[in-house]
Amino acid sequence: MTDLAVRGLRGGYPNAEEIVKGIDLDVRAGDLSVIIGPNGAGKSTFLKLVAGLLRPMAGEVALQGDALPLGNAQAACKRGMSFVPQERNVFASLTIRENLEMGGYLLRKGLKDRIDEQLSRFPLLKTKLRDKAGNLSGGQRQVLAMGIALMTSPSVLLLDEPTAGLSPTAADEIFELVRDLAKSGLAILMVEQNALLALEYGTNGLALVAGRKAREASASSMLANDEVRHLFLGRREHGQGAKHEAKQGDNHEQV
């Protein structure tokens, strides 16, 4: 069954021009679906419409066959969707444990078990439980943000540019974590500006241009397509991508 189904989604910000112009998309358990495109293509706006943070002008978003009330992020969360924004995705003044507790604020029981689950999934967090989130590196903050989002045991995870501002090494490590989460059975939809690296790890790709779907295919076929590589990925030869570059040098930030 399709975990996340989007049909004819249109919309943008209140009192502004329509940005997303009728997009269909399916994401299944185990998928790491990557949205790429130029700046201003509507990628992050689309993700916020799906998450219920913005109210669509038209369309439908369904989880496991059941339509969600549009523009209602709390309802989406209760039904099994979690969203990790690009910025302000942790509580900087709180400790790692307190951040995880905030992620489980909807839970009526089992909070400790859920925290233990995240500490097992992300061992880095276990070593820093009493540290303030504001003292973490950029990559470590992204790990914590994912831990917060997973506290409610969602079936669908939305990620908005999780590697923004990270070094190549840290970005590579974040993508390895995201890929492992998809393999564990999550359906993941991710917006990413680093298109080459994202497609190397992803299962499916969706390219947006001016708020419309320009191309949709498996990630491997998009990487191999000369036109896609020219328009969205640059001119580097396949196999000489970001994963290789991330291994160069010893002074990059690590997660």
Disulfide bonds with the S-S distance in Angstrom:
none
